[in-house]
Structures are given as structure tokens and as C-alpha cells.
Amino acid sequence: MSRLTHHRELVVWQRAMELLKHSYDVARRLPGEERFGVAAQLRRAAVSVPSNIAEGHSRIHRAEYLNHLSMARGSLAEVETLVDACEMLRYAQPPQLADARDCADQIRRMLGAMLVKLRE
């Protein structure tokens, strides 16, 4: 399917791993009362983005790859929503969320381009 031999070679996967780190940094700063709420959900969604990219890349059929990239995009939207919630609830200020937002924006564009290309 792909000319790349391993998912670690995908720039989108590499950026998704950076988003995972940024998301964990944001979650770490949240109040203790959110440990099982927003923080836990943010970590789960952030882990799901690179995980789905990797799993899709390892699949044999294009339709499976597309499905996993679509799931990664859904998890990415969840991360973005949770980051927005952190700001809205005043758990974090925009500068503390900027790296996560920038990374998410890049990933969203890359996933969109990949989905278009794979549908050709």
C-alpha cells in the first residue's frame, strides 16, 4: 500500500506523537478534580490519533487504511475540543495551549490530504 516501510516514517505520525506529548503536558496542568474527567479523556484521545495512524498504515487494504485515518481525524477533533474546553473552563490560558493547537492544525491538514490521495 505505502512506499514507507514503517509507520514511524510518516510525518503525520511523528506530528501526532508530538501532539500526544503536548496533550499530556496540558493534562498534567489541570486541577486534581479533573484527573478522571477532562485530563483522562484528553490523554485517551491524544493516544488514539497516532495509534490509529499506525494501525491503518499496517493494514493490507486501502479501505481499512482510510477507515483508521478517519478515526484518527475524529480523535483529533476530540483533542481539539478538549483543549478548547480547557480554555473555556479557565484551566489553561491560550499560550499554554498554543503548541497543542498548532500541532493539531498541522495534523488535520495532513490527514485531510492523505484521505484525498488515498481515495483517488
C-alpha positions as CSV (number, residue, x, y, z in Angstrom):
1,M,0.0,0.0,0.0
2,S,2.6,2.5,1.1
3,R,6.1,3.0,-0.1
4,L,7.1,3.7,3.5
5,T,8.1,0.5,5.3
6,H,7.1,1.6,8.8
7,H,4.6,4.0,10.3
8,R,7.3,5.8,12.2
9,E,8.5,7.2,8.8
10,L,5.1,9.0,8.4
11,V,5.5,12.7,9.2
12,V,1.8,12.8,10.2
13,W,2.5,10.0,12.8
14,Q,5.5,11.9,14.1
15,R,3.5,15.1,14.5
16,A,0.7,13.0,16.2
17,M,3.3,11.8,18.7
18,E,4.2,15.4,19.4
19,L,0.6,16.2,19.9
20,L,0.4,13.3,22.4
21,K,3.2,14.9,24.3
22,H,1.6,18.4,24.2
23,S,-1.7,16.9,25.3
24,Y,-0.1,15.1,28.3
25,D,1.6,18.4,29.2
26,V,-1.8,20.2,29.2
27,A,-3.4,17.3,31.2
28,R,-0.7,17.4,33.8
29,R,-1.5,21.1,34.5
30,L,-5.2,20.5,35.0
31,P,-6.6,20.6,38.6
32,G,-6.8,17.4,40.5
33,E,-10.6,17.3,40.3
34,E,-10.2,16.8,36.5
35,R,-7.9,13.8,36.9
36,F,-10.7,11.4,35.9
37,G,-12.5,13.9,33.7
38,V,-11.1,16.2,31.1
39,A,-7.5,15.1,31.8
40,A,-8.1,11.4,31.3
41,Q,-10.3,12.0,28.2
42,L,-7.6,14.3,26.7
43,R,-4.9,11.7,27.2
44,R,-7.1,8.9,25.7
45,A,-8.0,10.9,22.6
46,A,-4.4,12.0,22.1
47,V,-3.1,8.4,22.3
48,S,-5.8,7.4,19.7
49,V,-4.5,9.8,17.0
50,P,-1.1,8.2,16.4
51,S,-2.4,4.7,17.3
52,N,-5.0,4.8,14.5
53,I,-2.5,6.2,12.0
54,A,-0.1,3.4,12.8
55,E,-2.7,0.7,12.8
56,G,-4.1,1.9,9.5
57,H,-0.7,2.0,7.9
58,S,-0.2,-1.6,8.8
59,R,-3.4,-2.8,7.2
60,I,-3.4,-4.6,3.9
61,H,-6.5,-3.0,2.3
62,R,-6.8,0.7,1.3
63,A,-10.4,0.8,2.7
64,E,-9.0,-0.2,6.2
65,Y,-6.3,2.4,6.0
66,L,-8.9,5.1,5.1
67,N,-11.1,3.9,8.0
68,H,-8.3,4.2,10.5
69,L,-7.2,7.6,9.2
70,S,-10.9,8.7,9.5
71,M,-10.9,7.5,13.2
72,A,-7.6,9.4,13.8
73,R,-9.2,12.5,12.4
74,G,-12.2,12.0,14.7
75,S,-9.9,11.6,17.7
76,L,-8.0,14.7,16.6
77,A,-11.3,16.7,16.7
78,E,-11.9,15.3,20.2
79,V,-8.4,16.5,21.3
80,E,-9.1,20.0,19.8
81,T,-12.5,20.1,21.6
82,L,-10.9,19.2,24.9
83,V,-8.2,21.8,24.5
84,D,-10.9,24.3,23.8
85,A,-12.8,23.1,26.9
86,C,-9.6,23.6,29.0
87,E,-9.5,27.3,27.9
88,M,-13.3,27.8,28.3
89,L,-13.2,26.4,31.8
90,R,-10.1,28.6,32.5
91,Y,-7.9,25.6,33.3
92,A,-5.3,26.9,30.9
93,Q,-4.5,30.1,29.1
94,P,-4.1,30.3,25.3
95,P,-0.3,30.5,25.4
96,Q,-0.3,27.2,27.3
97,L,-2.4,25.6,24.6
98,A,-0.7,27.0,21.6
99,D,1.7,24.1,20.9
100,A,-1.1,21.6,21.0
101,R,-3.3,23.7,18.8
102,D,-0.6,24.3,16.2
103,C,0.3,20.6,16.1
104,A,-3.4,19.6,15.8
105,D,-3.9,22.1,12.9
106,Q,-0.9,20.6,11.0
107,I,-2.1,17.0,11.6
108,R,-5.7,17.9,10.5
109,R,-4.3,19.3,7.2
110,M,-2.0,16.3,6.7
111,L,-4.8,13.7,7.4
112,G,-7.1,15.6,5.0
113,A,-4.5,15.4,2.2
114,M,-3.8,11.7,2.9
115,L,-7.5,10.9,2.8
116,V,-8.0,12.7,-0.5
117,K,-4.9,11.0,-2.0
118,L,-5.9,7.5,-0.8
119,R,-9.4,7.9,-2.2
120,E,-8.1,8.6,-5.7
